[in-house]
Amino acid sequence: MRKKNFLLLAGLIFSIAAKSQETYDICVYGGTSGGVIAAYTAKKMGKSVLLIEPGKHLGGMSSGGLGYTDIGNKYAVTGLGIDFYRRVGKHYGQFESWIFEPHVAEDVFMQYIREANVPVLYQSKMVAAVKENGFIKEISVESTAAPSKQQKHIRATVFIDCSYEGDLMARAGVSYTVGRESSAVYNESYNGVQVQPPATPQHGNQVPDGVDPYKIPGNPSSGLLWGISNARLAPIGSGDNHVQAYNFRICLTDDPANLIPITRPEDYDSSRYEILPRYIAKLTTPNDIREILKFDLMPNHKTDINNGGGFSTDMIGRNWEYPDGNYATREKIQKEHELYNKGLLYFIGHDPRIPDSVRRFMLNWGYPKDEYADNNHWSPQMYIREARRMRGVYVMTQANCERKEVVTDGIGMAAYGMDSHNTQRLVINGMVKNEGDVEKGGAGPYPIAYRSLTPKENECKNLLVPVCLSASHIGYGSIRMEPVFMVLGQSAAVAAAFAVDGHTTVQQVDVKKIQTLLAANPLMDGSTPEILVDNDDAAHVEITGKWSLKKGGTYGPSALYSSENDEPKSVKFIPEVKKGGNYDIYTYVLPRINNVSPATKVMVFDGSQSREITIVKEKVIVNGQTSGEWVHLGKFNLPAGKKAGITISNKEAGGVIVADAVLLVPGR
């Protein structure tokens, strides 16, 4: 009898254990923008997939308030990355949109999940990872809603860590870095401790000269104002464990019908903002809200507010414990950042020392009723600009950003400048100064190594890390943009699928196979790929007359331009059409170039007849962090081969003519 009861009990225990353990081909941890795209890609490649998200929402920062996209260069955004911005554009009746409301972005991410039928495990955080012979065999997650409930155990052939924190990577015992290397480690000039000079007029993230750091001005014995460290400035370029500042990308509205007033938050303490009135008093334009907040406008009367200035939404020096902190520590830090940001908004609108025009402006704005309804209309996603960074097979550095070192195993591109926010606020020469800010341009789009997504093989053989990838602090400062995370998420999922199919480690996956598939099937649905012809593509461009080369602020590395119209000149883009059919044809226009012609003539030859189109500069509207826009030339039926051509000429030009790129989008 006892034996029978024992067997029944053992069977029950086995049944419970079996139910709590699930097995997949690929497990993606982190429902960030990169995580959603990775899970979608893996499922479209025929693999069983589980996406695990610690929170309640998908999309990370892209649905968490960062709607004024940090682009860098659209040329770098490919595959499902650009598809996301096209889908957002469709919502707004545009070809593509890089400026969008948070809920619109989340709706688009949910489209991917529904279309591929990806199972998502929400509110589940990493607890442990079990490895055998260098392979992760199983991870354990617990419910954030009910931590006391039984843990889930997830087995997979390949794991992808798409979290901003790199928690799966860390639990798997993969080596990583937190903080800044010294400039000497990778021979970088912008890594380590950095102090930027103040600008006149004030721009950037430094405090103007002359701002007193003491509670009683001029009296050091009165103590330092809140947020100022008493640490001494370390040598420029020296390394430390300091982490660049976090904040929230704040969505507000000035639509009275959709507005919830900004009220005094809990734990409000006006002394936290004591520097601000002193800071404003030193500004050359103290009545401009943009000197305090980077106030970017969004559709439907909304904002994406980012840090903007030497004293703004960045809670400098208060996040150093976040990357390696336990969940309770992180939750405390996030709450502190939320209250600091809410308190700053309230202070700007109500403190009598703020200029009247700025206070009145601020009081016109409030929290939107139709955003983040389940989180008191505040984003649940803190802007974690940088946390852990893997020390992988290859480390992306400043040399890559400046194209001094160009990798051959590229599986995506980055194009943003090297961008790091401040890490601490100090007293330097008796004045308040910020330390850590770097805003340096690179050398245009550059490839990201597949090896920077892979751990060292002796550490882990079945993990890919496309978000907390292997990069130096300043290299990561360029790569860490949402469009790039989507591109890398797709590439990581393709690599993971190949590792599953080939029964191999992620380090041994053939990179050329990844590159080939991404080029042949960029949307992962078998549809005909777009055809891009850039002016740098010598095999598909014919140039007549003398043109100059413009670098920077273009689509891709450069653009051709001509300011002299003394003779006929033209640039002919010759697409190689593999599959004949209907194509929407676009050309990239840069209307902000000095003295650009009011009108540009474009001749489209479809293989049998020509059509002339005139692009009127005043009708080209450029929005967001970009200098150009795709202009639709029309829909054309094109034959296979190299029979069609799009020619930009200086015919009837009244100024500078620019020839940059041509895009052919097949009918879907």
Secondary structure, DSSP 8 states (H G I E B T S, - for coil): -HHHHHHHHHHHHHHHHHHHEEEEEEEEE--BHHHHHHHHHHHHTT--EEEE-SSS-SBGGGTTT--B---S-GGG--HHHHHHHHHHHHHTTSS--SB--HHHHHHHHHHHHHHHT--EE-SEEEEEEEEETTEEEEEEEEESS-TTS--EEEEEEEEEE--SS-HHHHHTT--EE-SB--TTTTT-SSSS-------SS--SS---TT---EEETTEEEEEE-TT--------TT--BS-----B--B--B--GGGEEE----TT--GGGGTHHHHHHHT-SSTT-GGGTEEEEEETTTEEEEEE-SSSSS--TTS-TTTTT--HHHHHHHHHHHHHHHHHHHHHHHH-TTS-HHHHHHHHT-EEETTSSGGGTTS-S--B-----EE--SS-B-HHHHTTSS--SSEEEEE-S-EEE---EEEEETTEEEEE--EEE--SS-EEEEGGGGS--TTT-SSEE-SSS-SB-HHHHHHH--HHHHHHHHHHHHHHHHHHHHHT--GGGS-HHHHHHHHHH-TTSS-----EEEETT-GGGEEEES--EEEESSSSSSEEEEE---SS--EEEE---BSS-EEEEEEEEE-TTSTTB-SEEEEEEE-SS-EEEEEEEGGG----SS-S-EEEEEEEEEE-SBS--EEEEE-TT--SBEEE-EEEEEE--
